[in-house]
Amino acid sequence: MKSIEILMSVVYDWINPKRKGLNRKQKRGGRMNQEELNQEQLEEIFKKVALDVQDIRKITGAGRDTAYALCKSGKFHAVRVGKNRIKVPTEGFKKWWYGEQQIAQ
C-alpha cells in the first residue's frame, strides 16, 4: 500500500508542481481511499479498448479531481467524447503506466 501512496504523490507532483510531499491523510498514516488492485483485476481493466476516468482512478488510486487533471496533463493521449466524457486509449495509457513511453516536454 505504501508504494501506491508514493506513486500517487509523484503523479500529483507532476500535475501540480507547487505541491510537494505527502497529503494530510498520508502524513497521519491513514489509509488511502482506494485499495491496491491485484494483477488479475488490473489485467481485466486493461482488456478494454479505451479506459474512462473511473478506470484511471482504480488503476492509480487517485481521487476524481486528480484523475481528471492527469488526463488533461498530456502525459498520455486522452480524447474528450461529447460534453462530459473522457476516453483514454488503453495501449497508450499502459505504455505510460509501465514507463515504456517517452514523454515529450
C-alpha positions, 0 to 999 in steps of 0.5 A, spaced: 500 500 500 505 504 501 508 504 494 501 506 491 501 512 496 508 514 493 506 513 486 500 517 487 504 523 490 509 523 484 503 523 479 500 529 483 507 532 483 507 532 476 500 535 475 501 540 480 508 542 481 507 547 487 505 541 491 510 537 494 510 531 499 505 527 502 497 529 503 494 530 510 491 523 510 498 520 508 502 524 513 497 521 519 498 514 516 491 513 514 489 509 509 488 511 502 481 511 499 482 506 494 485 499 495 491 496 491 488 492 485 491 485 484 494 483 477 488 479 475 483 485 476 488 490 473 489 485 467 481 485 466 481 493 466 486 493 461 482 488 456 478 494 454 479 498 448 479 505 451 479 506 459 474 512 462 476 516 468 473 511 473 478 506 470 484 511 471 482 512 478 482 504 480 488 503 476 492 509 480 488 510 486 487 517 485 481 521 487 476 524 481 479 531 481 486 528 480 484 523 475 481 528 471 487 533 471 492 527 469 488 526 463 488 533 461 496 533 463 498 530 456 502 525 459 498 520 455 493 521 449 486 522 452 480 524 447 474 528 450 467 524 447 461 529 447 460 534 453 462 530 459 466 524 457 473 522 457 476 516 453 483 514 454 486 509 449 488 503 453 495 501 449 497 508 450 495 509 457 499 502 459 505 504 455 505 510 460 503 506 466 509 501 465 514 507 463 515 504 456 513 511 453 517 517 452 514 523 454 515 529 450 516 536 454 
